[in-house]
Amino acid sequence: MTTKEGGPYDAVVLAGGGAARLGGADKPGVRVGGRALIDRVLAACSGAGTTVVVAAPRPTVRPVVWAREEPAGGGPLAALDAGLARTTAEQVVVLSADLP
């Protein structure tokens, strides 16, 4: 099955979190090998029909759908719920934006 955008699956990228162990740093924006972590994750799911990023909107290397968890700061389960609510494909891949 494909989504209306043409991909065989949708993607949900969890990109929130306080980064307490990094002193509040912007984890998805951390650069590894010259590229932001979020850009690496978006490249990994470039075949998705729809890519939903659960975080505050920011510039990205390609168009995405933005979502926010309720309540704000509600953690990964709330973020996953918010992301899945914006998908339409039967298959969804879930990725974290803070893994290189």
Buried (B, 14 or more C-beta within 10 A) or exposed (E): EEBEEEBEBBBBBBBBBEBEEEEEEBBBBBEEEEEBBBBBBBEBBEEBBBBBBBBEEBEBEEEBBBBBBEEEEBEBEBBBBBBBEBBEBEBBBBBBBBEE
